[in-house]
Amino acid sequence: MTIETSPEAELEAPRRKSLSTAAARNLATTAKSAPQMQEITSRWLLRMLPWVEVKGGAYRVNRRLSYAVGDGLIEFVQDGADARVIPRELGELALLRGFEDVEVLTAIADRCVQRDFRAGEVLVRHGAPAEQIHLIAHGRIQQTSVGKYGDEIAVAVLADGQHFGENALLDADATWDYTATAETGGTLLTLSRADFAAVVSAAPSLQAHLERFGALRRQRQNRHGEAEIAMSAGHVGEAQLPGAFVDYELRPREYELSVAQTMLRVHTRVADLYNGPMDQTEEQLRLTIEALRERQEHELINNREFGLLHNADFKQRIQTHSGPPTPDDLDELLCRRRGTRLFLAHPRTIAAIGREFNARGIYPDQVELCGEQVRAWRGVPILPCDKIPISRESTSSILAMRIGEDNQGVIGLHQTGLPDEHEPGLSVRFMGMSEQAISSYLVTAYYSAAILVPNALGVLENVQIARRRD
């Protein structure tokens, strides 16, 4: 609503006796900040990873020969309420690892029978005959056994894609070493020993493969699945010493440097006329590099080729005991490797850790890292990383890692000395000017990550981070 004033009223209004601030600002140089952006995070992973120089754009990880096979996650396809195992995914079973006859694998998959279970249902009992393998399509299953003094002890928690009872397919005298109880409702597929034997009898190629598998299991190996180095200890006199050599993998994995790129465009009129007191090109470049580094950390976590979440060894993936992250869960994750240097978790997961610890009257430590005070458990810092995904069910993961090339840990890979290098492993290359007087700069970062031995990295999966109602 507009209020009209008469000329007489305007004359009666008090006249200003000095220059107004609104007018004075037109002649003043305003104090200002550099351009800000919310996307910038602490990027602890990039700060903590030891970066190894990679000449030639590739890094080869040589390891001792390992006879460990299988133990991977199995994928399923869902058609309504029905679940089917993908035939090739059966190759994740130890006894079928490397077997590639799709027709035979399909015959095995067709004999898998679906079984839906409810929370609290006992799926197998300790001491009962084991006559089938169970493939978990969906759900959580708790394995328990009987301790030395007759009490119940926890063995493991299994979830989607995992399996149990594989030895039942080849051992007619197998019995269950544990009781498996469903913690949630879900679906599993079972394959009986009789059905598997029927497929084997009709497939000579599978028979030959199982013979090779039996010979492989008879190879002497250490508890990590590596070829054993023969030696003698505790002998006296002139004992015959065994000969030994350390065998290597014939096809070691190579990590090629990945790339993240963008093209920065700046109009020359902006760079010429509006370049003080801040350099417009430098500010544009600074924020572009910040976004590129954020994307680099995201790829190091989530990329399917080299990202840590997808490349963690399946034997190093564990499930929470009850859902939320408890001290027991972190202890189990911590004890699976020597020299763990850091935990990495989403900030919301760290908040969930604090809630669970506080509920038990336990308060995490504080340690100094890079001049900052950070939360820690058992002296190992718990560092935030918002690149770790959170599922729709409000679950996430916690990573624990040993780092460094000398420690056989996790390392970052980059190459320095690039043309027009602006930061280590990052170049800014002038690409010329368009007919519209727009300058273009190619901003490129080369990077990757490598896990030198499987137990350098562990993942606590399906961590419930939502607040529970009291």
Buried (B, 14 or more C-beta within 10 A) or exposed (E): EEEEEEEEEEEEEEEEEEEEEEEEEEEEEEEEEEEEEEEEBBBBBBEBBBBBEBEEBEBEBEBBBBBBBBBBBBEBEEEEEEBBBBBBBBBBBBBBBEBEBEEBBBBBBEBBEBBBBEEEBEBBEBEEEBBBBBBBBBBBBBBBBBEEEEEEEBBBBBBBBBBBBBBBBBEEEBBBBBBBBBBBBBBBBBBBBEBBEBBBEEBEEBEEBBEEBEEBEEEEBEEEBBBEEEEEEEEEEEEEEEEEEEEEEEEEBEBBBBEBEBEBEBBBEBBEEEEEEEEBBEBBBEBBBBBBBBBBBBBBBBBEEBBBBEBBBBBBBBBBBBBBBBBBBBEBBBEBBEEBBBBBBBBBBBBBBBEBBEEEEEEBEEBEBEEEEBBBBEEBBBBBBBBBEBEEEEBBBBBBBBBBEEBBBBBBBBBBEBEEBBEEBBBBBEEEEEEEEBBBBBBBBBBBBBBBBBBBBBBBBBBBBEEEEE
